[in-house]
Every structure is written in structure tokens, then in C-alpha cells.
Amino acid sequence: MLVRLEKDGYINRKQDWKTKIISLTEKGESILKKAMPAQLEFQSSFFDDVLSEEEKKTLYSLITRVHKYSLKRELPDR
């Protein structure tokens, strides 16, 4: 899949020893900006169809709390 995205001009790939860096090109950024609103609307519809407004607020609050906690944690040493 990455070969095709690179061939079509959506990504750049670079390798520095063991580290691979994949970044979007301007063409990739452009298509992402076009697709993102529809994708967000589609994903949000899952919640809209199942959860009440109060349940959505609770879920948002819980996810936000977990996210804030995750920012404080450090990755374990291997």
C-alpha cells in the first residue's frame, strides 16, 4: 500500500538507519483535507445513532481524562 501511495505522490518515505519516516506530500495533505469532514461525519454518526446527548458528553469527558493522563506517562524502557 505504501508503494502505491508513494508512486501516486501522496507520501514521501525516508529511512535513516533503523528509523523509517513517512510524511504526506502537499497532494496527500490536500486530499486528506477534502476527505476529513465526510470521514468525521461518518464516524460521528455511530455515536449519534446509539448514544443520548448525556451519554456522548460522558464519553467525551472520560476519553479526555484518559488522553490527558496518557500525555503525562512515559513509555516503558525495553
C-alpha angles and dihedrals in degrees: 000000000000091000090056094046090050093046090050091051099248098116142025121216126201131173125207108186103296097350120092118199120199119185136172119251121221087265090053092048090050095053091045091054090052095047100040100077093053092044092051091048091050093049093045090053089068089062095040091055095050112024131063119230090259092051091049091052091050092048091049091050093050095046090048091052093050091047093052090049092049091056090060096050124090125219113259118254115251 
